[in-house]
Amino acid sequence: MSEADAQLAILIAEDEPKLAALLADYFGAAGYRTRIVGDGMTVLPELRAAHYDLVLLDIMLPGRDGRDICRELRAFSDTPVIMVTAKVEEIDRLLGLELGADDYICKPFSPREVVARAKAILRRVNRPSESSAAGLVFDDERLEATHKGHALDLTPVEFRLLKTLSALPGRAYSRRQLLHCLYQDHRVVTDRTVDSHVKNLRRKLEQANPGEYAIDSIYGVGYRFTLPDKG
């Protein structure tokens, strides 16, 4: 693990002390810093008070349900979340709830598998800035995006919108999900605000790269980023 990776921090929200300690040991051996919280009421205050690169979030926490925590977290943060459940049959239901989690794992599990899944997510989100859409590069500090070396004239909101959509071409995002990524200052805006930003982003992408990318509307859902078939 690189020196930069070694600074990554994992919040383990788990009320079983032995399991939490075991996970902390495995993550520590892999080079990550960890903190354990065992009460659902303390998870969000901890995430607001300190920076974490990933949250391992048990659903059945005392004080507050992990699903509610994940929903509220997505209102102010895109920190990756791996949800943990003790019920196999609950996975499909969770996937249908659009909680905003990045992955789900069921107890009992192998700690090595949990670390491996976390590494995969962190590799994806911490690759600065190379999008899975070839040629797009994002500078998070400057909030600037380039395509094949040419700067795109984007507002900060358009920057976040393009980065979110292009990270997973073909994935459908609801307007509500996109709003969680676009605004980080708790302002009150409507879902339709996304439509205006998408319209402006489409225009700028077409001007800079005619026919290179597309942002498709999905009726009743929202939007997705696609790479047109060049034939």
Backbone bond lengths (Angstrom), bond angles and torsions (degrees), N, CA, C in turn:
res aa  C-N    CA-C-N  psi(-1)  N-CA   C-N-CA  omega(-1)  CA-C   N-CA-C  phi
1 M - - - 1.463 - - 1.524 109.19 -
2 S 1.335 115.95 139.13 1.451 120.09 -178.78 1.517 110.71 -74.05
3 E 1.354 116.17 166.48 1.469 120.07 177.96 1.512 111.08 -60.47
4 A 1.345 117.16 -37.96 1.470 120.35 179.38 1.513 110.75 -64.85
5 D 1.367 116.71 -43.18 1.451 120.11 -179.91 1.520 111.28 -62.99
6 A 1.333 116.45 -33.45 1.458 120.05 -176.76 1.521 112.44 -65.71
7 Q 1.317 116.97 -15.45 1.459 120.64 178.76 1.527 111.92 -86.79
8 L 1.323 118.06 -5.91 1.451 120.40 -177.94 1.527 110.63 -68.98
9 A 1.338 114.97 140.76 1.469 120.65 -174.44 1.523 110.60 -118.38
10 I 1.326 115.44 138.15 1.461 122.67 -179.75 1.527 109.08 -116.55
11 L 1.333 117.24 128.80 1.458 121.43 172.60 1.522 108.13 -97.08
12 I 1.315 116.81 120.57 1.463 122.26 -179.96 1.522 108.26 -103.11
13 A 1.329 116.81 107.40 1.464 122.03 179.12 1.519 108.04 -99.96
14 E 1.307 116.07 94.79 1.463 122.93 -172.70 1.528 109.28 -149.31
15 D 1.350 117.02 129.60 1.457 120.09 -175.45 1.523 113.50 -94.50
16 E 1.329 118.35 -0.90 1.462 120.90 173.61 1.524 107.61 -92.88
17 P 1.342 118.05 105.84 1.469 120.99 -172.53 1.520 114.36 -56.21
18 K 1.340 117.65 -42.17 1.465 119.89 -177.97 1.524 111.14 -66.41
19 L 1.332 115.90 -42.29 1.466 119.69 179.39 1.521 110.76 -66.59
20 A 1.331 116.69 -42.62 1.462 120.60 179.14 1.528 110.53 -61.16
21 A 1.325 116.61 -43.13 1.463 120.56 179.89 1.525 111.23 -65.77
22 L 1.340 116.25 -37.71 1.465 120.44 178.28 1.528 110.73 -63.59
23 L 1.323 116.39 -45.19 1.465 120.56 178.32 1.527 110.88 -62.67
24 A 1.321 115.83 -42.08 1.465 119.65 179.16 1.527 110.58 -61.29
25 D 1.327 116.42 -38.84 1.467 120.16 178.58 1.530 110.98 -63.63
26 Y 1.317 116.27 -44.06 1.468 119.86 -178.39 1.531 111.10 -67.66
27 F 1.324 116.64 -42.64 1.467 119.07 178.12 1.529 110.46 -66.51
28 G 1.337 115.89 -38.66 1.452 119.18 178.23 1.516 111.49 -62.69
29 A 1.351 116.54 -41.51 1.455 120.60 178.51 1.525 111.70 -64.50
30 A 1.339 116.04 -26.85 1.464 120.60 178.89 1.527 111.93 -84.58
31 G 1.344 116.85 -3.41 1.456 120.06 174.57 1.509 115.91 101.79
32 Y 1.339 117.67 10.47 1.455 120.96 -178.45 1.528 111.05 -100.14
33 R 1.332 115.30 150.65 1.467 120.88 169.99 1.520 108.05 -85.01
34 T 1.323 117.68 143.39 1.465 120.30 -178.58 1.522 111.30 -134.29
35 R 1.315 114.20 155.68 1.459 121.76 169.72 1.524 107.04 -139.52
36 I 1.321 116.61 139.91 1.457 122.27 -178.92 1.520 109.62 -108.44
37 V 1.339 116.86 132.85 1.465 122.25 168.71 1.527 106.81 -126.08
38 G 1.329 116.43 137.83 1.452 120.13 -174.99 1.513 114.50 -112.47
39 D 1.327 117.08 9.12 1.465 121.72 -176.67 1.518 108.77 -132.10
40 G 1.339 116.44 131.97 1.449 120.55 -178.42 1.512 114.15 -62.21
41 M 1.323 117.59 -25.02 1.458 120.51 -178.12 1.528 112.39 -73.47
42 T 1.320 117.19 -17.39 1.468 119.72 -175.76 1.523 113.14 -99.24
43 V 1.332 117.87 -8.04 1.468 120.26 -174.19 1.530 112.09 -64.74
44 L 1.316 117.39 -55.49 1.471 120.02 -176.75 1.524 112.67 -65.51
45 P 1.351 119.45 -42.87 1.467 118.22 174.79 1.528 112.44 -57.10
46 E 1.322 117.06 -38.01 1.468 120.60 178.40 1.525 110.77 -65.71
47 L 1.324 116.51 -41.25 1.465 120.26 -179.41 1.520 112.19 -70.39
48 R 1.326 117.16 -27.68 1.466 120.23 175.92 1.533 111.37 -78.03
49 A 1.321 115.85 -27.64 1.468 119.70 -174.29 1.524 112.95 -87.50
50 A 1.326 117.41 -26.32 1.469 120.49 -175.66 1.521 109.79 -141.13
51 H 1.324 115.21 158.70 1.464 120.19 179.98 1.519 110.65 -88.30
52 Y 1.326 115.76 131.07 1.458 122.12 172.89 1.523 108.63 -129.02
53 D 1.318 115.34 145.11 1.457 120.62 -177.86 1.516 112.49 -90.40
54 L 1.346 117.03 -17.91 1.464 120.88 178.19 1.522 108.56 -161.60
55 V 1.334 115.53 148.25 1.468 121.49 177.57 1.521 109.11 -120.04
56 L 1.326 115.60 127.68 1.458 121.26 170.88 1.520 105.95 -98.89
57 L 1.330 117.11 109.41 1.463 121.96 -164.79 1.521 111.79 -118.63
58 D 1.324 116.76 109.60 1.461 121.85 175.64 1.534 108.60 -71.80
59 I 1.317 115.87 139.72 1.466 119.50 -179.65 1.526 111.25 -71.61
60 M 1.334 116.80 -43.86 1.460 120.73 -173.93 1.531 110.48 -93.58
61 L 1.312 115.87 75.55 1.461 120.97 177.13 1.528 109.90 -100.26
62 P 1.326 118.20 144.53 1.471 119.31 174.47 1.522 110.38 -67.98
63 G 1.309 115.48 142.29 1.460 119.90 176.90 1.507 114.30 95.47
64 R 1.356 116.57 -43.57 1.457 119.42 -179.56 1.519 109.55 -159.09
65 D 1.324 115.81 137.50 1.458 123.42 -178.30 1.532 110.63 -69.66
66 G 1.343 115.55 138.33 1.454 120.68 -179.23 1.514 113.96 -61.17
67 R 1.338 117.03 -30.75 1.465 119.62 178.58 1.523 111.42 -65.86
68 D 1.327 116.51 -42.29 1.462 120.27 177.28 1.527 110.87 -64.53
69 I 1.330 115.78 -39.05 1.460 119.94 178.68 1.526 110.14 -61.26
70 C 1.333 116.69 -44.85 1.463 120.58 -178.36 1.524 111.35 -63.92
71 R 1.330 116.34 -42.23 1.464 119.57 178.51 1.529 111.18 -59.72
72 E 1.336 116.30 -47.05 1.466 119.16 -178.69 1.527 111.32 -68.25
73 L 1.319 116.90 -37.14 1.463 120.43 178.48 1.521 110.83 -58.38
74 R 1.325 116.97 -40.67 1.460 120.48 -177.58 1.529 112.29 -67.89
75 A 1.318 117.20 -12.46 1.462 119.95 177.21 1.521 112.03 -76.08
76 F 1.361 117.22 -17.78 1.459 117.87 -178.25 1.521 113.90 -137.73
77 S 1.343 117.83 -1.42 1.461 118.86 -176.33 1.519 111.34 -152.16
78 D 1.343 115.51 147.76 1.459 120.32 173.76 1.533 111.37 -107.88
79 T 1.333 116.46 23.03 1.458 121.02 176.49 1.529 109.94 -55.15
80 P 1.332 118.42 128.41 1.470 120.18 -179.70 1.526 112.27 -58.47
81 V 1.334 115.17 141.75 1.470 121.43 -178.75 1.522 109.54 -129.91
82 I 1.332 116.04 130.16 1.460 121.41 168.13 1.521 107.06 -108.40
83 M 1.329 116.34 115.94 1.461 121.27 179.69 1.521 109.74 -84.40
84 V 1.339 115.94 141.08 1.465 121.86 179.67 1.523 108.53 -118.30
85 T 1.330 116.55 128.68 1.455 120.91 179.57 1.518 110.22 -131.18
86 A 1.326 116.21 151.81 1.468 121.07 177.59 1.521 111.77 -94.55
87 K 1.343 117.45 -1.29 1.458 120.83 -175.26 1.524 110.01 -117.65
88 V 1.328 116.01 116.54 1.459 120.72 -179.89 1.525 110.32 -60.36
89 E 1.346 115.96 -42.22 1.464 119.31 -175.95 1.525 112.51 -68.94
90 E 1.331 117.51 -11.45 1.452 120.98 -177.99 1.532 112.41 -81.05
91 I 1.339 117.16 -17.79 1.457 120.97 -175.23 1.525 111.13 -59.53
92 D 1.334 117.71 -49.56 1.462 120.22 -178.21 1.514 111.39 -60.82
93 R 1.339 116.51 -38.86 1.454 120.18 179.88 1.523 110.32 -66.56
94 L 1.322 116.34 -40.29 1.455 120.08 178.62 1.519 111.15 -62.50
95 L 1.322 116.10 -43.02 1.455 120.14 -178.85 1.522 111.27 -61.57
96 G 1.326 117.07 -29.55 1.447 120.80 -179.07 1.514 114.21 -83.23
97 L 1.322 117.83 -7.96 1.462 120.91 -175.11 1.523 113.69 -90.11
98 E 1.336 117.32 -7.09 1.467 121.60 -178.73 1.526 110.88 51.41
99 L 1.324 114.87 50.21 1.458 118.97 -179.06 1.518 111.79 -70.92
100 G 1.317 116.53 -22.03 1.457 119.56 -178.54 1.510 113.18 95.36
101 A 1.342 118.16 8.97 1.460 120.51 176.73 1.525 109.61 -73.66
102 D 1.323 115.76 153.63 1.458 121.14 -179.28 1.522 112.40 -90.64
103 D 1.326 117.03 -23.16 1.459 120.69 -179.69 1.521 108.21 -161.29
104 Y 1.345 115.58 164.06 1.455 122.45 178.87 1.516 108.14 -134.74
105 I 1.316 117.02 142.79 1.458 120.71 177.64 1.524 107.99 -140.94
106 C 1.334 115.67 144.85 1.459 120.46 -173.92 1.526 110.97 -110.12
107 K 1.334 115.78 137.82 1.462 121.49 173.78 1.532 109.36 -75.47
108 P 1.334 118.18 146.93 1.476 127.28 -7.20 1.529 110.09 -75.55
109 F 1.315 116.03 150.33 1.457 119.85 -179.00 1.525 109.92 -136.31
110 S 1.306 114.57 165.04 1.458 120.16 174.12 1.526 108.88 -87.21
111 P 1.333 118.90 126.56 1.467 120.11 177.16 1.523 112.18 -55.67
112 R 1.338 116.91 -33.47 1.464 119.56 177.96 1.524 111.04 -62.50
113 E 1.342 116.11 -38.30 1.459 119.36 178.95 1.527 110.89 -66.02
114 V 1.334 116.54 -40.21 1.458 119.90 178.96 1.526 110.14 -61.32
115 V 1.328 116.73 -45.74 1.467 120.67 179.22 1.526 110.14 -62.80
116 A 1.322 117.07 -40.89 1.464 120.41 -179.88 1.523 111.21 -63.28
117 R 1.330 116.55 -41.93 1.472 119.73 179.26 1.525 110.59 -66.53
118 A 1.325 115.67 -40.85 1.466 119.45 178.58 1.526 110.36 -62.23
119 K 1.323 117.21 -43.16 1.465 120.90 179.18 1.520 110.83 -59.93
120 A 1.335 116.50 -42.22 1.466 120.15 -179.21 1.527 110.99 -62.21
121 I 1.335 116.46 -42.69 1.466 120.06 179.25 1.524 110.58 -66.42
122 L 1.328 116.70 -43.85 1.459 120.18 -177.81 1.522 112.11 -67.66
123 R 1.320 117.36 -34.04 1.467 119.38 175.42 1.512 110.39 -61.90
124 R 1.335 115.33 -39.36 1.466 119.42 -178.12 1.527 111.83 -68.99
125 V 1.337 116.66 -46.87 1.467 118.69 -173.58 1.521 113.26 -81.07
126 N 1.328 117.11 -20.30 1.462 118.93 -177.09 1.524 114.34 -102.04
127 R 1.354 116.75 2.66 1.445 119.00 172.38 1.500 107.68 -70.52
128 P 1.305 127.66 105.10 1.448 122.92 -162.15 1.385 111.34 -47.56
129 S 0.707 111.15 -32.51 1.380 82.52 -171.40 1.441 113.03 -178.47
130 E 1.280 113.38 21.63 1.437 116.83 177.44 1.505 106.95 -91.34
131 S 1.316 117.17 122.08 1.453 120.26 179.35 1.517 109.81 -79.35
132 S 1.327 115.78 156.53 1.456 119.50 173.76 1.521 109.89 -68.25
133 A 1.318 117.36 -16.44 1.461 121.04 173.01 1.525 107.43 -82.37
134 A 1.336 117.18 112.17 1.465 121.59 -172.48 1.518 110.77 -54.01
135 G 1.344 114.40 134.55 1.460 119.72 174.32 1.501 115.23 96.74
136 L 1.329 118.82 -15.65 1.463 121.50 178.78 1.523 109.85 -92.23
137 V 1.331 116.27 129.32 1.458 121.47 177.94 1.524 108.41 -131.62
138 F 1.341 115.85 136.71 1.460 121.25 -175.78 1.527 110.34 -118.48
139 D 1.317 115.37 133.81 1.463 122.31 175.10 1.524 106.80 -105.59
140 D 1.348 116.80 102.92 1.467 120.93 -173.51 1.525 112.72 -67.49
141 E 1.319 117.55 -32.07 1.458 119.48 -179.06 1.523 111.61 -71.60
142 R 1.313 116.90 -40.15 1.459 120.70 -178.64 1.525 112.73 -91.53
143 L 1.331 116.53 -9.47 1.468 121.74 -175.43 1.529 110.07 55.44
144 E 1.333 114.68 46.67 1.463 121.42 -179.90 1.526 109.41 -124.04
145 A 1.319 115.28 143.80 1.463 120.95 178.58 1.517 109.08 -124.25
146 T 1.325 115.63 145.16 1.466 120.78 176.28 1.516 108.96 -128.56
147 H 1.332 114.92 153.46 1.455 121.08 174.53 1.517 107.88 -124.92
148 K 1.339 115.64 114.25 1.467 121.87 -178.43 1.519 111.04 52.45
149 G 1.360 115.05 40.39 1.453 120.74 176.30 1.508 115.29 88.33
150 H 1.333 117.92 -7.79 1.468 121.44 -178.97 1.526 109.84 -101.15
151 A 1.333 116.47 129.57 1.464 121.26 -177.10 1.516 111.61 -68.36
152 L 1.336 115.33 140.60 1.461 121.82 173.69 1.527 107.90 -102.24
153 D 1.301 117.33 133.01 1.461 122.26 -176.81 1.530 109.27 -85.71
154 L 1.348 115.91 83.70 1.460 120.69 -175.18 1.518 111.45 -113.89
155 T 1.324 115.72 146.90 1.462 120.67 169.89 1.533 107.80 -75.33
156 P 1.345 118.24 164.39 1.472 119.42 177.40 1.527 113.36 -56.10
157 V 1.330 116.98 -38.63 1.461 119.75 179.56 1.524 110.42 -67.86
158 E 1.329 117.21 -41.42 1.465 120.59 178.27 1.519 110.73 -65.44
159 F 1.332 116.38 -36.41 1.466 121.03 176.42 1.530 110.49 -58.12
160 R 1.345 116.55 -50.11 1.461 120.43 -178.75 1.521 111.44 -66.27
161 L 1.328 116.48 -36.14 1.455 120.65 179.24 1.530 110.74 -64.39
162 L 1.330 116.66 -47.64 1.460 120.14 -179.59 1.525 111.23 -65.08
163 K 1.323 117.18 -41.22 1.462 120.07 -179.47 1.523 110.79 -63.61
164 T 1.333 116.78 -42.26 1.463 120.53 -179.93 1.522 111.62 -64.23
165 L 1.333 116.12 -49.31 1.463 120.15 -176.53 1.522 112.42 -67.00
166 S 1.330 116.50 -41.63 1.470 119.62 -173.96 1.521 113.27 -77.83
167 A 1.335 117.83 -15.26 1.461 120.42 -179.49 1.524 111.67 -62.40
168 L 1.345 115.84 -33.83 1.465 120.67 -179.92 1.525 109.72 -133.38
169 P 1.330 118.01 78.32 1.470 120.24 179.86 1.522 111.02 -54.87
170 G 1.332 114.94 135.26 1.456 120.22 179.52 1.510 114.56 94.57
171 R 1.343 117.20 -17.74 1.469 119.45 179.29 1.521 109.56 -78.66
172 A 1.325 116.15 136.08 1.459 121.62 177.83 1.522 110.22 -88.19
173 Y 1.340 116.25 132.74 1.461 122.26 176.91 1.525 108.89 -118.13
174 S 1.319 116.74 135.55 1.456 119.59 172.74 1.528 109.03 -75.91
175 R 1.321 116.71 161.82 1.465 120.07 176.95 1.526 110.80 -59.99
176 R 1.317 116.66 -38.45 1.460 120.22 -179.13 1.523 110.82 -64.14
177 Q 1.320 117.80 -42.31 1.459 120.54 177.73 1.524 111.22 -61.64
178 L 1.318 116.73 -40.97 1.460 120.34 -179.45 1.528 111.12 -68.03
179 L 1.319 116.87 -37.56 1.464 119.41 178.23 1.527 111.11 -60.22
180 H 1.321 117.22 -38.02 1.467 120.82 179.35 1.522 110.86 -61.37
181 C 1.319 116.67 -31.66 1.467 120.45 -179.87 1.530 112.38 -83.95
182 L 1.321 117.04 -27.16 1.465 120.37 -171.23 1.515 113.41 -84.20
183 Y 1.325 117.09 -37.95 1.464 120.38 -174.20 1.520 110.01 -117.23
184 Q 1.316 116.13 123.25 1.455 121.73 -176.36 1.531 111.81 -115.24
185 D 1.332 116.67 13.45 1.467 119.72 -176.91 1.528 112.38 -116.58
186 H 1.361 115.44 17.14 1.475 121.41 174.58 1.528 113.45 63.93
187 R 1.326 118.42 19.48 1.459 118.54 177.48 1.521 110.37 -67.74
188 V 1.317 116.52 154.86 1.455 121.44 179.86 1.526 108.93 -93.96
189 V 1.321 116.16 114.00 1.459 121.58 178.03 1.519 107.86 -135.57
190 T 1.333 116.36 160.48 1.455 120.62 179.48 1.519 110.24 -91.57
191 D 1.341 114.86 160.67 1.457 119.44 178.91 1.525 111.43 -58.12
192 R 1.326 116.56 -32.28 1.471 120.62 -175.79 1.523 112.26 -70.19
193 T 1.328 117.18 -12.72 1.465 119.57 174.70 1.520 110.23 -58.76
194 V 1.321 116.05 -33.07 1.464 120.18 179.18 1.524 110.64 -59.64
195 D 1.336 116.95 -38.33 1.463 120.44 -178.19 1.526 111.53 -57.52
196 S 1.314 116.11 -41.77 1.464 120.49 -179.66 1.527 110.95 -64.93
197 H 1.331 116.18 -42.67 1.467 119.22 179.08 1.526 111.38 -66.30
198 V 1.318 116.93 -38.89 1.466 120.25 178.53 1.525 110.12 -63.59
199 K 1.323 116.82 -42.38 1.462 120.61 179.25 1.529 110.88 -59.03
200 N 1.319 116.90 -46.15 1.468 120.52 -179.98 1.526 111.38 -66.55
201 L 1.334 116.50 -39.94 1.461 120.16 -179.60 1.526 110.77 -66.71
202 R 1.316 117.20 -41.31 1.471 120.43 176.57 1.529 111.04 -57.14
203 R 1.332 115.22 -44.87 1.469 119.61 -178.48 1.523 110.73 -62.24
204 K 1.315 117.12 -44.20 1.462 120.46 -177.75 1.530 111.66 -68.85
205 L 1.321 116.91 -38.77 1.463 119.66 178.16 1.521 111.24 -65.73
206 E 1.329 116.37 -39.46 1.462 119.93 -179.20 1.520 110.72 -68.35
207 Q 1.341 116.30 -38.14 1.459 119.36 177.99 1.526 111.76 -65.39
208 A 1.342 115.71 -40.10 1.463 119.93 -176.75 1.527 112.46 -81.46
209 N 1.330 115.96 -36.66 1.467 120.42 -173.04 1.530 110.33 -140.61
210 P 1.326 118.54 73.77 1.469 120.80 -176.42 1.527 112.27 -54.71
211 G 1.335 114.79 122.85 1.458 120.43 175.91 1.512 115.61 74.72
212 E 1.340 117.60 3.40 1.468 120.36 -175.49 1.525 111.72 -77.75
213 Y 1.333 116.61 -46.61 1.461 121.60 -178.70 1.526 109.47 -131.65
214 A 1.335 114.61 164.11 1.460 119.55 176.14 1.521 109.60 -143.33
215 I 1.329 115.96 144.79 1.459 121.91 171.84 1.525 105.93 -112.89
216 D 1.313 116.09 106.96 1.456 121.76 -174.94 1.521 111.49 -89.31
217 S 1.318 115.85 140.89 1.456 121.35 171.85 1.523 109.23 -84.70
218 I 1.324 116.81 137.27 1.458 121.89 177.05 1.520 107.28 -117.18
219 Y 1.292 115.76 112.94 1.463 120.99 -174.06 1.526 111.16 -56.78
220 G 1.329 115.20 127.98 1.457 121.23 177.09 1.513 114.35 78.75
221 V 1.329 117.28 -0.08 1.470 120.18 -178.18 1.520 110.41 -124.03
222 G 1.333 117.11 -70.21 1.456 120.51 -176.54 1.505 111.44 165.76
223 Y 1.349 117.09 -115.43 1.464 120.63 -173.72 1.524 111.34 -141.90
224 R 1.337 114.09 159.71 1.460 120.55 171.64 1.525 108.93 -146.65
225 F 1.311 115.27 152.42 1.470 123.53 -179.89 1.522 107.68 -97.48
226 T 1.328 117.10 131.50 1.458 120.22 -179.77 1.519 110.73 -131.00
227 L 1.317 113.53 154.18 1.451 121.78 173.62 1.525 106.57 -104.14
228 P 1.342 117.73 106.81 1.472 119.53 -175.26 1.522 112.04 -57.34
229 D 1.310 114.11 144.30 1.459 120.23 177.98 1.520 109.45 -71.64
230 K 1.333 114.97 119.48 1.466 119.29 -179.01 1.522 112.60 -82.24
231 G 1.358 114.25 -3.33 1.455 117.18 178.72 1.503 112.36 76.77
